[in-house]
Amino acid sequence: MLVAWTRTWRTDRAVVHEVGVTPEAPEPSLGTDAAPRWAFGALAALAATLAAGTIANRTLDPDESQHLHAAWLVAQGQVPFVDFWEHHTPALYYLLAPVALALPEGPAIYFVARAAMAVAAAGALAALWRLTRRLGVGSAMAAIILLALQPRFVEHATQVRPDVPALTLWATALAGVAAWRERGGAVRLWGAGLALGLAVTFTPKALVGAVGLALVVAFAPREDERRGARWRAVRDGGRLAAGAVIPVAAFLAGLLLHGGAAALRGLVDHVGLLTFRFVDFTKEPPVSEEGVGFLLLLLIGIALTARRHGRATLAHPLHGTLLTPLAITTGVLLLPGTPAVYRHSWLPVLLIGSVYAGVALAAAIERARAGERLAAAAAGVALLGGLVGPASVSIATAVRDGTSEQLRTMRLVLRHACPGEAVLDGTALYVFRPAAYRYRTLIRGVRLWIAQGAIAEEEIVADVRRTRPAVAYADARLRALVGPLESLLARQWVLQADGLLVPGARVPVPGAPTGGRVGVDLLRSGPYRLAASPGIAVAIDRIARAPGVVDLEAGRHELTWTGPPGWIELAALGCAERTTLGRGLG
């Protein structure tokens, strides 16, 4: 298979052409017409449909809620690292703050923000086209389609993550450096640096790719210039760095104006956690089982490239620009000491990898069209493993409803808690309400800190007592805290029929002839619904109470009863009920 594709790479000069590696000696390339345009058009339409379906149906990741809630906090005038804990560079939050301010409370914010991410992802595909068109139309189209149908790309490029706009900026920087190495022009280097600096304001992970591109600029001079001029490396590297400094400096100045020196100190401290003190060393692979074919195509494409260009591979304007950052980024992500390597961390690798997977796929298709049986079989395998398999998984994700239950929970949470009232939820589905504790979302790193004692669970409990949440969503992350917070939930919260917890108490009644007495602690002041099993007479603080709404202060109350075995329940009313009654809850 590799032999057949390599032969195509070396010999099909009459069919395929490429922008020249040097101005004097244009060299042929692969896949100028590797497949009918209508086929790529159909696949592009499929990719767009998959993106739309994924926006609507893909299960909401708690990270998305975390980012949207941070954007809402910024829209309320709060300062990252000062008024709330955060461990990302917050450009995305400022970008989405107008969206959080303009939209009504409810699920629409997820879909609007996801659509914005899809537009950013389309920008990454456009930049990928700028990169790969040097290899011919066929290779370029194959690369774009392979990436656009990859489940990891479809899933994460439509999620609300800073990694998505950062990926677009990263791809733009790659295209700028490749164009500079081809045709020169200091403006292209400044522009590439500008894109890299902007990417860093979205996520500090962009620094890894920036290092790779800096090495490319410093040590891989353009083909149309003589080698050996050391000052040129300093000059060109300085241009790239100067371009990157501009947006970073502007961002820091804006953060200083918004939050003062405390915001800058918080940025260094909180974002530094990700690099130096973060405890989450999860290592997820770049693809799942359906992506193995894509990885094989990637490796074959690199082998074809290396076989063709030999020692001159890194001097090639495109391949030298891509392969060095690819190797550095992959190496850093594989290092045992690199924290939080989740699937979306591999997006920059998948983007560059799609170039070489596209090269391999276009080579197979081109040779198959030439009538070679072995190449035809290879093309079939490549299409099945690299395209059909991943696309089928993406289709299944796009059509499966994964959001309805989550959005129902969100609506219920917003109904229970009035504006300004905190919500206790490990997944941040509240978005438009304050968080009950400092860390807002129980990300894996926070849970590990709690497990190791770096964050005392009592600190979370103290935050909950201070903020007095109006409602709690007992998701799996919240239930995983089995110490003081679990005890607090058991004593001062009651489960409702809709699956949420509200402040109150549920007391089992044993049914003694003389009745019974117990003390209950109420988290909040306001109206509670008193309910009891038939035949049970209830008194609160020695005042007889009939079932119905009673107004109670926060704190300890004495509950007494007489009657048969059963139960007594006090449950705080939700926002909608309190609004109807004209009563508050504090």
N, C-alpha and C positions, 0 to 999 in steps of 0.2 A: 504493500500500500504506500509506504513512504517513498519507495523507489519510483513508483509511477508518478506520484505527485512531484517529486524532485525533478524528474525528467521534464515535466510540464514547466516547472519553474525556470529551468535552464534554456529550453529550446523553443517555446512558442512565441517567437518574436514577431511573427507576421500577424498574429491575432491581437496581442495585448501590448499596451504601452504605458509609460509612467512618466510623471514629471522628472526631469533628469536629476540624478544625484550630483552631477557637476554640470555647469553650463556648457562645457565643451562636448561632453559625451553622454547624452541621454541613454539611460539603460532601460530595456524593456521590463515590464512588470506583469503582474498576474491579475487576471480577472477583469479586464476592461468590459467584457460582455459575458460574464460568467453565467448569467441566467436571464430569462426574459424580464423586461421591466415590469410587466403586469404581475408577475409572480411576487416580486418585491413589494409592489403596490398593495397586493392582497395581504401580504404578511404585515405590512405597515398598518393597514386598516385593522387587522386582528390585534396588533399590539396596542393600538389606541383604544379599541373596545375592551381589552383586558384591563388597561389602566382605569378606564371608567368603572368597570365592574368591581375592581379592587378598591377603588375609592369608596364605593357604596357599601361593599360587603365585607371587606377584610376586617377581622377582629381588631378592635382598638387596643393598641399597645399602651400600657401604663406610661411609657415614656412620652407618648403623644399628649396624654392628659397633663403630664408634668410640664411640658413645654408650653402648652396652651394656657395652663394656669399661671405660669410665670409671665406670659405675655399679658394676661389679664391684670396681674399685679402691677406690671409696669404701666399699663393703661390707667390704673388707679393712682399713679404717681409714686409708687413704691420703687425703691432703688435696689437692684440686685446686689447681693453680698452685704448689704447694710440692713435692709428691712426684711429680707428673706434669704434663706440659705440656698446656694446654687453652686454647681461645680462645672458649669459650661461657660465658655465665653458667650455673652448674651446678645449678640447682634440679632439673632432670630427673634428674640423677645421684643426688641424695639421695632423690628420690621412688622411683626404680627400684632402689636399693641393697637393700632387703629382698627384692625379687624375685630379684636375682642371688644373694643369700645363701641363699634358700630352695630354689631349683631345683637339681636335679642338673646336672652338667656335660653339655652337649649342646644340640641344636637347639631344645629346648622353650622356651628363653628368648626366642627370636625371636618365636614364635607368641604367647606370653603377653604380651610387651611390645607386640606389634602389636595384640593384642586390646584392651589398655589404651588404646592410641592411638585405636582405633576408637570406644571408649566416649567418649573426650574429643571426638572429631569429632562424635559424636551430640549432645554438649552444645552444640557450635557450631551445629548444625542447630536445636536447641531454642531457642537464643538468636535465631537467624534468624527462627524462627516468631514470637517475641515482637516482633521488629521489624516484620515484614511483615504481621501480622494487621491492622494499622491500615489497610492498603490493601484489605482484603477477603480472604475465604477463598481465592478462586480465585488471586489474585496471590500470596498467601503460599505456597500449595501449589506453584504453578508455580516460585517462586523456590527452594524447598527441593529439589524434584525436579531442576531444572536444575543446581543445584550438586552434589547427591548423585550424579548420573550423569556429571559432568564427569571425564574421565580424569585430569586433573591433581589434582583433589580426591580421587578414589578412590585414586589411587596414593600420594599424599603424606600423606593423612590417615590411612592405615593403616601408614605407616612410623614407625619409632622415631626421632622428631625432637622437639626442644624447640618447634619451630614449631607442633605440633599442639595441645598444651595452651595455648600462647600464643594461638592462633587462637580457642579457646573463650573465653578470658578477654577477648580483644579484642571478640568479639561480645557478650559480657555487658556490657562497658563501653558499647558503642554503644547497647544496649537500655536501660541505665540512664540515659544522658544523654537519649535520646529521651523516655523516660518522665518525666524531670525537666522537660524543656521543655514537656511536655504538661500535667502535673499538679502540678509543683512538688515540694517535699520535699527538705530538705537531706540526708536519709539516702540518697536515690538518688544524689546527687553523691558522697557519701563512698563508697558502694558501687562506683560506676563507677571512682573513683580507686583503690580497693583492688584491683579487677580489673586495672587498668593496671599498678599496681606489681608485682603478682604476675606479670604477663606479662613484665615486664622481667627478673625473676629467672630466667626460662626462656630468654630471648633478648634481646640488646640491640637487635635490630631492632624490637622493640615500641616503642621510643622514638619512632620516626617517626610511628606512629599516635597515640601519646600527645600529640605536638605538635599534630596535627590536631584532636583532641578538645579540647585546651586552648583552641585558637582558637575552636572552636564555643561553648564555655562562656563565654568572655570577650566575644565580639563578636556573638553571636546570641542575644539574650535571648528568653525565652518569650513567646508571644503573649498570655498573660493578665496580663502586667505592662506597665506604661508604660515606654517607652524613655527613654534619656537619663540614667539613674542610673549614674554612673561607679563609685561605690563598690560597686554590685552586682556589676560584673564582677570587681573585686578580691576581694569576699567569696566569690563562687561559684567563681572560679578557685582561691582559697585552699583551699576545701573539697575540690575535685578533687585539688589537689596534696597536701594533707594526707593524704587517703585513700591516695594513691600512695606516700607516704613511709613509711607504717606497714609494709607488707610488705618494702619495700627495706631499711629500717633493721633489721627483724627478721632478714632474711636475712644482712645484713652482720655483725650481732652473732653469729649462729650460726656464720658462717664464721670470725670472729675467735676464738670459743671453740674451734673445731675445729682451726684451723691457726695462730692467732696473727697478729701483724702481718704476717708474711711472706706469709700467704694473701691479705690485703688488698692488699699491694703487688703480688703476682702477679696478682691480679684486674685491677688498674689496668693493669699492663704487658701482660698477655697478651690481655685482651679489647680493650684499646686498639689492638692490632694490627689488629683488624677494621675499625676506624674510621679510623685515621690512617696505619698503615704496612703494611696488607695489600697483597699484590702481585697478587692474583687479581681481575681486572676482567672476568670472564666476564659476558656479557649474554645471558641466555636470555629468550625472549618469554613472556608469560603463558599462552598456549595454543599448541598445534600446529595443523596444518591442520584437524583435526576440530573445533576450537574456534572457527573463524571465524564460524560461525553464531551461537554464543553471544555473541561480541563485537558482532555486528551487532544482535542483540536488545538487548544492553546499551545501545548508542548510541541505538537507537530509543526504548527506555524512558526514557532521560534526556531525549530530545527531547520526548516526550509530556509528561513531568513539567514541563519548562520551559515548554512551550506552554500548559499548563493554569494554572500558578501565576504565570508571568511573573516580575516583580521580587520577588514574595513567596516565591519558591522557597526561598531560604536561610532565610527566617523560618519555614518550615514545620517543625514539631517533628521529623518523620522525615527529610525530604529535606535540611534544613539540617544535620542531624546526620551524614548519610551522605556528602553530596557534597563537603564540605570535606576530611575525611580521605581520601576517594577521590582527589581531585585532588592532595593533598600527597604521599600515598604513591606514587601513580603517577609523579609528577614526580621524586621522589627516586630511585626505582628506575631511571628513564630517564636520570638524570644520568650523564655519562661518568665522573665521579669516584667513583661509588658502587661499592664492591667486591662481588664474589661474589653477583651477582644470578642465582641459579639458579631453577628452576621453582617450588620450594616458597616462594621469597621472595614470590611473587605471591598466595599464599593469602588474605591480607587483602583484596586487590583483587578476587579472584574472589568472595569472600563478599559484599561490598557490591555488586559488579556483578550478582550473581544476583538481587538485589532488582529492579533495573531490567530485566533480561532477563525476569524473571517478570512484571513489569508489561506488557511488550510482548507476551509470549506469551498472557497472560490476555486482553488486549485483542483479539488476533486470534481466539482461540477464541470469545469472547463474541459478537463481531460475526458470525462464521461461523454460530453457532447461531441468530442472528437472521435468517438466510437470505440474506445478501448474498454474491453470487458472488465479487466481488473479495476480500472479507474471507475467504471460504472458501479461496480460492487462497493468500492470504497466510498463513492459519493452517497450511495444508499445508506451505508452504515453511518456516515457522517451526518446525514440529514436526520436519521432516526435518533442517534444518540445526542447530537448537539442541538437539534432544533425541535423535533417532534416530541421527544420525551419531556424536556423542560416546558414546552408550550402546553402540553396536556396538564401538567401540574398547575401552571399559571391559570389555565381555564377553570380548573376545579376550584381554585381559590377565588376567582372572580365571581363565580356563580353561587357559591355557598354562602348563606346568610350567617355572618358571624357577629353582626353588630346590634341586632334588634334587642336582645336581652340587656346588653350593656346600656343602650340608649334609653330603654325603659327604666333602668335603675337610675340613670342620670336625671330623668324627668322626676322620678319619685323623690330623689335627694333634694332637688331644687324646690319641690312642693313642700317638703318637710321643713327646710331651713329658709327663713326669710333673708333678704339681702343683708349682708354684714354679719350673719350668724355662721359660726364655724361648723365644719363637717369633719367627722372622723372617718377616713377612708384611705386604705393603703394604696389605692390605684389612682387617686386624684380625679375621679369622675365628676367631682363637684365643679371644677373649672371656674365658675362664677361666684364661688363662695370662699371665704378664708379657710385655710387649713387649720386643723386642730393642734398640730404640733410643728415644730420648727422645720423639719426636713421635708414636709409636704407629701412626699411619696416614699413608700418603703421600698426603695430600690435595693438591689442585692447588696450593694456596698454598705448601706445603712444597716441592713439586717445583720450583716457579718460583724459590723462594729458593735452592735447590741450583743450579739452572741459572744464576742470576745471581751466585752466589758469596756471597750473604748467609749461607747455611748451607754450610759446607764439607762435601763428601761424605766427606772424611776423618773428620769428626765422627761421621757415621753408622757408618763402619767401626770407629772407636774404641769406640762403644757396643756394636757387635756383638762385638768381641773381648772386651770387659769382661763382657757378659752371657752369652756362650757359648751361643747358642741350641741347643736339642736338635733342631730341625727348621726347615726353611724352605719356604715356599710361594712359588714363583717366579711370581707373578702379573704381569700386564702392567705394573703400576706399579713393581714391583721390577725387572723387566727393563729398564725405561726408564732406570735409572741405569747408564750405560755407562762409568763411570770406575773409581775404586778399588773400589767395592762389587762391580762385575761381575768384576773381577780376583780379589777375595777368594772369590766364589762359585765361580769356575772352578778355583781352586787348592785350596780346603779343603772343598768340598762335592761330593757325588755324587748323581746323579739315581736315584731308586728306581722300581720298576715301578708303584707307585701314583701317580706324578707328583710326589711331594714330594722335597725335597733333605735329606740328612742329612750331618752332619760326616764327613769322610773324604777319600779321595783315590782317583782312578782313573788308573793309569799305563799308557800304551801300551808294549808290549814289542816292540822291533824284531827281535829274534831273532839277535843276534850270537853267533858260536861261543864267545866267552869270557864271555858273559853281559853284565850291565849293572848300573849302580848309579845311584840317584837319591835326593835328600833330599825328604821330605814333611813338611809342617807339619800337625799335628792340633790342632783347635780345642779339643777337650774330652778329659778323662781318662775312662777306663772301658772297657767291652767293645766290641770292633769285630768285625765278621764279615770274615774274610780269604777272598777268592775269587780264583781265577786260571784262565786258559785251560788246557786239558789239556796236560800235559807240562812245565809251567813249575814249577820249584822256587824257593821264595821264602825269603829270610832277612830278618829285621827286626833291625837293630842287631847283625848278624853272628850271630844265633841263628836256626837253621832253624825254620821254622814251617809246619805243615800247614794246609791249608784248614780253616776253622772259626772258633770264637770265640777271640779273643786279647785280653788286658787290656793297654792301653797308656796312657801318661801323655800329657797335652797337651804340645805342643811339637814340636821337630824330631826326625825319626827317619830312619835310613839304611835304604833298601830295596834289596836286591840280588836278582838272579835269574839263572838259567840255563834254557835251553830254547828252543823254537821261538817264532816270532812270536805275539803275542796281547795279553793285558792282565792287569793285577793291580788288585784293588780292595779298599780298606779302607772299610767303612761302619759307622758307629756304630749300635748296636742301639736300637730304640725302647723306650719305657717298658714296654709290655706284655712284650716279650722280656726286658728287664732284670729286671722283677719276677719272671718265671718262673725266671730264673737266680739271683735273689737278689743281683744286683750293681747298683751305682749307676753314675751317670755324672756327672761334675762338671766 
